[in-house]
Structures are given as C-alpha cells and as structure tokens.
C-alpha cells in the first residue's frame, strides 16, 4: 500500500469571482486615484485662482500620496518577484550575474522609455 500513488479525491475549490484580479484591481484603483487627482486639481485651480491650497486640495494631495506609495510598493515587489524567479530558475555561474541581470537589463529600458516620453515621441 505504501507504493501506491496519491489520489485526488476531488477538485480543489476555485476562488469566487469576487477574489479574482486582486493585483489588477489595486493597480486600476491607483490609476483611478491619479486620474481623479489630476481632474480635481485642474478644476480647483480654475475655480480658486488665489493659489492658496484649501481643505479639498490637501485631501486630494494626501490621497494621491497614499496611492503613489502603494504603486511604488507594488512596483518594488514586482521587481523583487522577477529577481527571485530568475535566481531560482536560472543556473548560471558566476551566480551574482543572475542577481544583477534584472537591474542591468531593465534599467536601460526604463531610461530610454523615459527619454522618449520626455521628448514627446510617445503620445499619451
């Protein structure tokens, strides 16, 4: 009996539809906060031209700050996950190359992309 393979007696339960897309939903919420902030800031500046920030300005700015911190944290965890995947699955000597590869490969991509956006070659 010890040599018999394990049996699956039933299929594992799938998550309900309310739990799907957690990361995508968080990113979408962050983008929504950024978009709302830009619209609200423009509207507030158009209505109140004194340049003195009011209560709504501060609330919007703090909401934007929280969303920005969350997006940065998500980005850092994504880079960490990519590095972890590479380190675990790629066998290469010397080993430090695998640890540095995501930075060496992705940093030039980010620099070039940012330069193109700043020169206006990539439209919004």
JOTATA-V858824 format. One record per helix or strand of 2 or more residues. SS is the DSSP state (A for helix, B for strand). FROM is the first residue (numbers start at 1). TO is the last residue. If there is no record, write none. Layout:
BEGIN
ss->(SS SS)
from->(FROM FROM)
to->(TO TO)
END
This chain:
BEGIN
ss->(A A A A)
from->(17 22 55 96)
to->(19 47 89 118)
END
